[in-house]
Amino acid sequence: MAVQKLDHLDKKILRMIADDARVPFLEVARACNVSGAAIHQRIQKLTNQGILKGSQFVIDPEKIGYETCAYIGLNLKNPEDFDKVVAELQKIPEVTECHYTTGNFDMFIKIYAMNNHHLLNIIHDKLQPLGLSSSETLISFHSAFNRQLPVVDAPILED
């Protein structure tokens, strides 16, 4: 996976829209001293390169009834079942992230549940049947912060 080439304008656009995805493109254009069409073209280019992966509203899980957030390390009985297990995890709406990992676990997932009883049901009824040899659950009491990575001023790569 190659690092994409970003110039000063790309970086300025990324900083602005990372701070507020709803900022009007004309406001970005004014701040960057370019036309609105130029911003649209740059946004399209950044999207086509896979740097921007869309925009979305972020729902607060607690506000819609998901009071328990947990991280679960999973070990599979048969590591060759990775693809099958990932496909099954994708069918569980409460699983919001899945990562292949090094260390003590084959994969690590993030899950939201209505409460601890709901979490127990998900683990027992939906995760255990996937062929786990073991799992370890860590419940998050509160997220201290969650943020985008900064767009750094690394040396600009030119063609």
SULFEN-V625785 format. One line per field, one symbol per residue. burial: b if it has 16 or more other C-alpha atoms within 10 Angstrom, else e. Layout:
burial: ???
//
This chain:
burial: eeeeebeeebebbbbbbbeeeeeebbebbeebeeebeebeebbeebeeeeeeeeeeeeeeeeeeebbbbbbbbbbbeeeeeeeebeeebeeeebbeebeeeeeebbbbbbbbbbeeeebeebbeeebeebeeeebebeeeeeeeeeeeeeeeeeeeeee
//
